[in-house]
Amino acid sequence: MSKAYFSTDGSFGDAQDLEIIDTSDWTGEEWDEVQNEMDCFRLATALAITRSKKNKPEPEATDLATINLVLDKIEEMRDSGVFHDPTLNELKQRLQ
């Protein structure tokens, strides 16, 4: 089954990899950080901001899950031709 999103601002698109993140407690600086990020790193940045606002009982497990999620998403985007491969070192630096 195909999934799509439709927004009140009129935008719409494929919702297959859509992530819903509660941004109600984000600061202006956090929004700026996400908006100024490269497209391929925007999800990782948003997840990192959200994760930093919550208590993490097992940081290593959370970090590993986030890294795997982001790398999977980037691989999907690369395979679909959305962007060229960023280096793994650059990804690791962005996720730290």
Secondary structure, 3 states (H helix, E strand, C coil): CCCEEECCCCCEEECCCCCCCCCCCCCHHHHHHHHCCCHHHHHHHHHHHHHHCCCCCCHHHHHHHHHHHHHHHHHHHHHCCCCCCCCHHHHHHHHC
